[in-house]
Amino acid sequence: MARAGAILRVTVRTVGELLVTFSVLLALFIVYQLYYTNVVGRQAMDHEVASMHRQWTDAPPARAAPAAPHGESAPAVAPPPPAVLHNGDDVAILHIPRLGSGIGAAGIPVLEGVGLDILNKATGHYPGTALPGQIGNFSVAGHRKTHGEPFRHLDEMRAGDLVYVETAQAWYTYRIDADPVIVQPTDLGVVDPVPGEPGVRPTQSLITLTTCNPWWSSTQRMIVTGHLIATGAHP
């Protein structure tokens, strides 16, 4: 009996120590996910934006978004011809006033690709979708939580909000058409040239922003869409 009691005490103590160790590791992991990945992610985004600005030496970037247009207008500058992009290539910089200045204060970088290697340091351009200003659907994905969480407040976007897209060639201004909508992760039609109408030839320049919904889950997708209303060269 004494031996059995000793074994029980050792077992209980060992299990208790393991639970404490597990709790500490879990707490460290939560701190890593909630805070450290955001610190690193935002530093990475700032680095990407600064890198783009350095590379755009032939067309110095404007330091402020153009004034909001008062009405619909055709693009004033023709968009550049399609480019062959590879995973990780620079695409653009987003400026979204509704999301606030705390996230991507210098702008939110957009790189080619939507894998975690891209989304953990920037937002990602869906390969095969239109480039900024082009006819079709310029589609971008971003994290809502962790890794800089550039689209954390995407649920606060409202119809009429403006999204400024900065490239080496021009600023492209898009107006959001409606409040965010929720779709299934399998609904890939939202990034079609004409969303939800595969095979239809596009006639407009659209933008689609996507992120996971709800927080900490990928069971749904949150979608924000808009259309191009103005194009302006760098001042």
Salt bridges, closest charged atoms under 4 A:
GLU48 OE2 - LYS121 NZ 3.96
GLU72 OE2 - ARG175 NH1 2.87
GLU72 OE1 - HIS227 NE2 3.28
ASP89 OD2 - HIS86 ND1 3.69
GLU112 OE1 - HIS125 ND1 2.54
GLU149 OE2 - ARG42 NH2 3.34
GLU149 OE1 - LYS145 NZ 3.91
GLU149 OE2 - ARG152 NH1 2.59
ASP155 OD1 - ARG144 NH2 3.55
GLU156 OE2 - HIS153 ND1 3.41
ASP161 OD2 - ARG98 NE 2.81
GLU166 OE2 - HIS53 NE2 3.22
GLU166 OE1 - HIS95 NE2 2.78
ASP177 OD1 - HIS227 ND1 2.57
